[in-house]
Structures are given as C-alpha cells and as structure tokens.
Amino acid sequence: MSNTVFLNGGFLPQEQAFVPVMDRGFIFGDGVYEVIPVYGGRLFRLDEHLQRLQHSLDCVRLANPMTHAEWADILQRLVRENGDGEQSVYLQVTRGHAPRDHAFPLDAKPTIFISSAPLKPVATELLKNGVAAITLEDIRWKYCHIKAIALLPNILLRQQAIDAEAQEAILIRDGVVTEGAARNVLIVTEGVIKTPHKGPFLLPGITRDLVLELAATHGLAHEECRFGPETLARAEEIWLTSSTRELVSVTRLDGKPVGGGRPGAVWQQMYTLYQGYKQALIAGAVE
C-alpha cells in the first residue's frame, strides 16, 4: 500500500507526487526541513519542532506559509492517513519554483512537502552494546543551527564514519566538540552530563533538550559547556541523540573503548526516563 504525502495543499499517493525541476530546493538546496517522530499516533514534541521550523525559516528569510494550527492539522491528518502507530514524518519547505538565479525570486510560491515512513525501533543489539564513532574535523558552514536541506557536508562526514565501520562522526571545530554529523553529542564526566552550548555551530536538537529537561526533573547533574577532543576521549560515557534514533551510547571512539566498553549506568538511567516519557506521550499525559 502506498504512503500518503502532502504536497502544496493536497494529499496524494507518494508515487504521484512531483515538483518542477526548477524548484530552488532541487537546484540550490534552498529550503529547510524538520523530522518529527510519531509514537502511538501522537506527534512527538510538536510545538518544539514547529518552533525550530520557524527559526530556520526566519534565518533563511522565508515566510512561514502556514500558521501553527494549520501545520498541526495537516501533520495530524497525514499521520492518520498513514495508519497512526509509529512513524517518522519529514516536512520540507523550499523557496519554490523560479528561473535559476541566486537572488531571491520576487513572486515564487514556497513548495511544501510532507511525507511519512514507518519508524523502526533502535536495534536491541545497539542498545545493549552501544555504537562506534570516530572524530573528524567539522568542515561544515557557519550556520549549522539552521535545519537546511543542503546536507552534503554532513553526508560526506557520515560516510567517512561508515567507511571506518562506525555509526557516527563526532565533529571538532577549532579544538571544540560541536555535534555529530547527524546527531547531538553528550558526555558524562565524574557523573555529570555535559553537552555543548547551543550556537551557530550545532543544531538545537529537540531530543537533546528533552534529555536535559529529564535530567533537571530527576535531579541528575548536568551542564552546557565547551569541551575538546581530550575531554571527549576521557569521558566515562558518550551519548548521541536524535529525533528518530533517540538516545544511544557510544562505546568505542576512534577504535578505543569508552568507559568500560559498554553502555554506562547514567545512560541506562536516562534511557529508562526517556522511554517513560514516550509512554506518557502515548497515554496523552504529556504533549
């Protein structure tokens, strides 16, 4: 059965969805996006995702084509059309179809595309044993806080990790850890959860923020701070967070074990809290 997508005002089967070849998203990567997980038919932290979408649109000087309520209605309908349950919803807005010119077009209408795919749980083996990561120089641009669709640098970095039989590249810029090629980074040192400050060199992750909220609610020591590759290498635990991959532990970094080479006790505690939050979402106890 074909998935239903939303394109420029209408719902239709995915194989019938097309955009003009001169769309600026295709020609220039001129657009922004969001990825929203769905658990039990409920959109995960929708307000926060739409706030981040608004931030990205503002940064690229693209007017939001919909109100918060309109986005919510369309997203919820798409989830229903695709059977509720667990899904990963992809939302993209580009500057639209116009003759190729670097300057902003004066009268282009934004292209709005939303799709959904089944959300697969993180493999039990990865939760049990953790994942491998490598460190690489952060070669990306200076506006990584914008969730832009032009992701070629991230793709090249992540492929380097895959080529090295690792699941993620942790990026270093001017001697400071920023984030992963596709995920935020947290560490545990002396029992304290630490993560880089928000800023132009990393994406403000929705899952990252929830982890910090859960730490605050449950009395776990945590802070936002700068740290370099030496601190990363000495960390007792290293975590990666993202909306669809949730929270996983890095147990090998640059070929060496992290901590005891197994997911640590603080990660186990946070993972349990995170899963509890998801169950509360499904039950309708949280938004």
C-alpha positions as CSV (number, residue, x, y, z in Angstrom):
1,M,0.0,0.0,0.0
2,S,1.4,3.4,-1.0
3,N,2.1,6.0,1.7
4,T,0.1,9.2,1.5
5,V,2.0,12.5,1.3
6,F,1.1,16.2,1.4
7,L,2.3,18.4,-1.5
8,N,1.3,22.1,-2.0
9,G,-2.2,21.9,-0.5
10,G,-3.3,18.3,-1.2
11,F,-2.9,14.8,0.0
12,L,-2.0,12.2,-2.6
13,P,-0.2,8.8,-3.0
14,Q,3.6,9.2,-2.8
15,E,4.2,7.9,-6.3
16,Q,2.1,10.6,-7.7
17,A,3.9,13.5,-6.0
18,F,6.2,15.5,-8.2
19,V,7.8,19.0,-8.1
20,P,9.2,21.1,-11.0
21,V,12.8,20.5,-11.9
22,M,13.4,24.3,-11.4
23,D,12.3,24.2,-7.8
24,R,15.0,26.0,-5.8
25,G,15.2,23.1,-3.4
26,F,16.4,20.9,-6.2
27,I,18.6,23.5,-7.9
28,F,20.2,25.2,-4.9
29,G,19.2,23.3,-1.8
30,D,17.3,26.4,-0.9
31,G,15.0,25.2,1.8
32,V,14.6,23.9,5.4
33,Y,13.2,20.8,6.9
34,E,12.0,19.0,10.1
35,V,11.8,15.4,11.1
36,I,9.2,14.5,13.7
37,P,8.8,11.1,15.3
38,V,5.3,9.7,16.0
39,Y,4.6,7.3,18.8
40,G,1.2,5.7,19.2
41,G,-0.2,8.1,16.6
42,R,1.0,11.1,18.6
43,L,3.4,13.7,17.2
44,F,6.5,14.0,19.5
45,R,7.0,17.5,20.9
46,L,5.2,19.1,18.0
47,D,5.4,22.6,19.4
48,E,9.2,22.4,19.8
49,H,9.6,21.1,16.2
50,L,7.4,23.9,14.8
51,Q,9.3,26.5,16.8
52,R,12.5,25.2,15.3
53,L,11.0,25.2,11.8
54,Q,10.0,28.9,12.4
55,H,13.6,29.7,13.5
56,S,15.0,28.0,10.3
57,L,12.6,29.9,8.1
58,D,13.4,33.2,9.7
59,C,17.1,32.5,9.3
60,V,16.8,31.9,5.5
61,R,14.3,34.8,5.1
62,L,11.4,32.6,4.0
63,A,7.9,33.5,5.2
64,N,6.2,30.7,7.0
65,P,3.4,29.5,4.6
66,M,1.2,28.2,7.4
67,T,0.1,29.0,10.9
68,H,0.9,26.7,13.8
69,A,-2.6,25.4,13.9
70,E,-2.6,24.7,10.1
71,W,0.7,22.8,10.4
72,A,-0.7,20.8,13.3
73,D,-3.9,19.9,11.4
74,I,-2.1,18.8,8.3
75,L,0.5,16.8,10.2
76,Q,-2.1,15.0,12.3
77,R,-4.2,14.2,9.3
78,L,-1.1,12.8,7.5
79,V,-0.4,10.6,10.5
80,R,-3.9,9.2,10.4
81,E,-3.8,8.7,6.7
82,N,-0.7,6.5,7.1
83,G,-2.2,4.4,9.9
84,D,-1.2,6.1,13.1
85,G,1.2,3.9,15.1
86,E,5.0,4.7,15.0
87,Q,6.1,6.9,12.1
88,S,8.8,9.3,11.1
89,V,7.3,12.4,9.5
90,Y,9.5,14.5,7.1
91,L,8.5,18.1,6.5
92,Q,10.2,20.3,3.9
93,V,9.7,23.9,2.7
94,T,11.6,25.3,-0.2
95,R,11.6,28.8,-1.7
96,G,9.7,27.4,-4.7
97,H,9.8,27.1,-8.4
98,A,11.6,30.0,-10.2
99,P,14.1,30.7,-13.0
100,R,17.6,29.8,-11.9
101,D,19.1,32.9,-10.2
102,H,21.0,33.3,-7.0
103,A,18.9,36.3,-6.0
104,F,15.6,35.6,-4.2
105,P,12.7,35.4,-6.7
106,L,10.1,38.1,-6.2
107,D,7.0,36.0,-6.7
108,A,7.8,32.4,-6.1
109,K,5.4,30.4,-4.0
110,P,7.0,28.1,-1.4
111,T,6.9,24.4,-2.1
112,I,5.5,22.4,0.9
113,F,6.2,18.7,1.1
114,I,5.4,16.3,3.9
115,S,5.9,12.5,3.9
116,S,5.8,9.7,6.4
117,A,7.6,6.4,6.8
118,P,7.4,3.6,9.4
119,L,9.6,4.4,12.4
120,K,11.8,1.5,13.2
121,P,13.0,1.0,16.8
122,V,16.7,1.2,17.5
123,A,18.1,-2.3,17.2
124,T,18.3,-4.2,20.5
125,E,22.0,-5.1,19.8
126,L,22.9,-1.4,19.5
127,L,21.1,-0.6,22.8
128,K,22.9,-3.5,24.5
129,N,26.4,-3.0,23.1
130,G,26.4,0.7,22.0
131,V,27.8,2.1,18.8
132,A,31.2,3.1,17.4
133,A,32.1,6.7,16.5
134,I,35.1,8.5,15.1
135,T,36.2,12.1,15.4
136,L,36.6,14.3,12.3
137,E,37.2,17.9,11.6
138,D,34.0,19.9,11.3
139,I,34.1,21.0,7.6
140,R,30.5,22.4,7.5
141,W,29.4,26.0,7.1
142,K,28.9,28.6,9.9
143,Y,25.1,28.4,10.2
144,C,24.6,24.8,11.4
145,H,21.8,26.0,13.7
146,I,19.6,26.2,10.6
147,K,18.0,22.9,9.7
148,A,18.8,23.4,6.0
149,I,18.2,20.7,3.3
150,A,21.7,21.3,1.9
151,L,23.4,18.4,3.8
152,L,26.2,17.4,1.5
153,P,29.0,18.1,4.1
154,N,27.1,16.0,6.7
155,I,26.7,13.2,4.2
156,L,30.4,13.2,3.4
157,L,31.3,13.2,7.1
158,R,28.9,10.4,8.0
159,Q,30.1,8.3,5.0
160,Q,33.6,8.6,6.4
161,A,32.3,7.1,9.6
162,I,30.6,4.3,7.8
163,D,33.7,3.6,5.8
164,A,35.5,3.3,9.1
165,E,32.9,0.8,10.3
166,A,31.4,3.4,12.8
167,Q,27.9,4.7,13.1
168,E,28.7,8.4,13.6
169,A,31.3,11.1,13.2
170,I,31.8,13.4,16.1
171,L,32.9,16.8,14.8
172,I,35.7,19.1,16.1
173,R,35.9,22.7,15.1
174,D,38.8,24.9,16.3
175,G,39.6,22.4,19.1
176,V,36.0,22.2,20.4
177,V,33.4,19.4,20.1
178,T,30.3,20.6,18.2
179,E,28.0,17.7,17.4
180,G,27.7,14.6,15.3
181,A,27.2,14.5,11.5
182,A,23.6,13.6,12.2
183,R,23.1,13.8,15.9
184,N,23.8,15.8,19.0
185,V,26.6,14.8,21.4
186,L,26.5,14.5,25.2
187,I,29.2,13.1,27.6
188,V,29.3,12.0,31.2
189,T,32.4,13.0,33.3
190,E,32.6,12.5,37.0
191,G,28.9,11.7,36.9
192,V,27.9,15.0,35.3
193,I,26.0,15.0,32.0
194,K,27.6,17.6,29.7
195,T,26.7,18.9,26.2
196,P,28.0,21.8,24.0
197,H,26.2,25.1,24.3
198,K,23.7,26.0,21.6
199,G,25.0,28.3,18.9
200,P,25.6,28.6,15.2
201,F,27.9,25.6,15.0
202,L,25.3,23.0,16.1
203,L,21.6,22.2,15.5
204,P,19.4,22.8,18.6
205,G,18.2,19.2,19.0
206,I,14.7,18.5,20.3
207,T,15.8,15.2,21.8
208,R,18.9,16.9,23.3
209,D,16.7,19.4,25.0
210,L,14.4,16.7,26.4
211,V,17.4,14.8,27.8
212,L,18.4,18.0,29.7
213,E,14.8,18.5,30.9
214,L,14.6,15.0,32.2
215,A,18.0,15.4,33.9
216,A,16.7,18.6,35.6
217,T,13.4,16.9,36.6
218,H,15.0,13.9,38.1
219,G,18.0,15.5,39.8
220,L,20.8,14.4,37.5
221,A,23.8,16.7,37.4
222,H,24.1,18.4,34.0
223,E,25.5,21.4,32.3
224,E,26.1,23.0,28.9
225,C,29.8,23.8,28.4
226,R,32.7,23.8,25.9
227,F,34.9,20.7,25.8
228,G,37.6,19.5,23.4
229,P,38.6,16.2,22.0
230,E,40.8,15.4,25.0
231,T,37.8,15.6,27.4
232,L,35.7,13.6,24.9
233,A,38.3,10.8,24.8
234,R,38.5,10.7,28.6
235,A,34.7,10.7,29.1
236,E,33.1,8.0,31.2
237,E,30.2,7.9,28.8
238,I,29.4,9.4,25.4
239,W,25.8,9.7,24.1
240,L,24.2,10.5,20.7
241,T,20.7,11.9,20.4
242,S,18.4,12.5,17.5
243,S,14.6,12.5,17.0
244,T,14.3,9.2,15.2
245,R,17.3,7.3,16.8
246,E,16.5,8.7,20.3
247,L,19.4,8.1,22.7
248,V,22.3,5.7,22.1
249,S,25.6,5.1,23.8
250,V,29.0,5.4,22.1
251,T,31.1,2.5,23.4
252,R,34.1,2.8,21.0
253,L,35.6,6.1,20.0
254,D,38.4,6.2,17.3
255,G,38.9,2.4,17.8
256,K,39.2,2.6,21.7
257,P,36.7,1.6,24.3
258,V,34.7,4.3,26.1
259,G,34.5,3.7,29.8
260,G,34.1,0.0,30.3
261,G,33.2,-0.5,26.6
262,R,29.5,-1.0,27.5
263,P,26.6,1.5,27.9
264,G,27.1,3.2,31.2
265,A,24.9,3.5,34.3
266,V,23.9,7.1,33.7
267,W,22.9,6.3,30.1
268,Q,20.8,3.3,31.4
269,Q,19.0,5.7,33.8
270,M,18.4,8.3,31.2
271,Y,17.3,5.8,28.6
272,T,14.7,4.5,31.1
273,L,13.5,8.0,31.8
274,Y,13.2,8.7,28.1
275,Q,11.2,5.6,27.4
276,G,8.9,6.6,30.3
277,Y,8.4,10.0,28.7
278,K,7.4,8.3,25.4
279,Q,4.9,6.1,27.2
280,A,3.4,9.2,28.9
281,L,3.1,10.8,25.4
282,I,1.3,7.7,24.0
283,A,-1.1,7.8,27.0
284,G,-1.8,11.5,26.5
285,A,-0.2,12.6,29.8
286,V,2.4,14.9,28.0
287,E,2.4,16.8,24.7
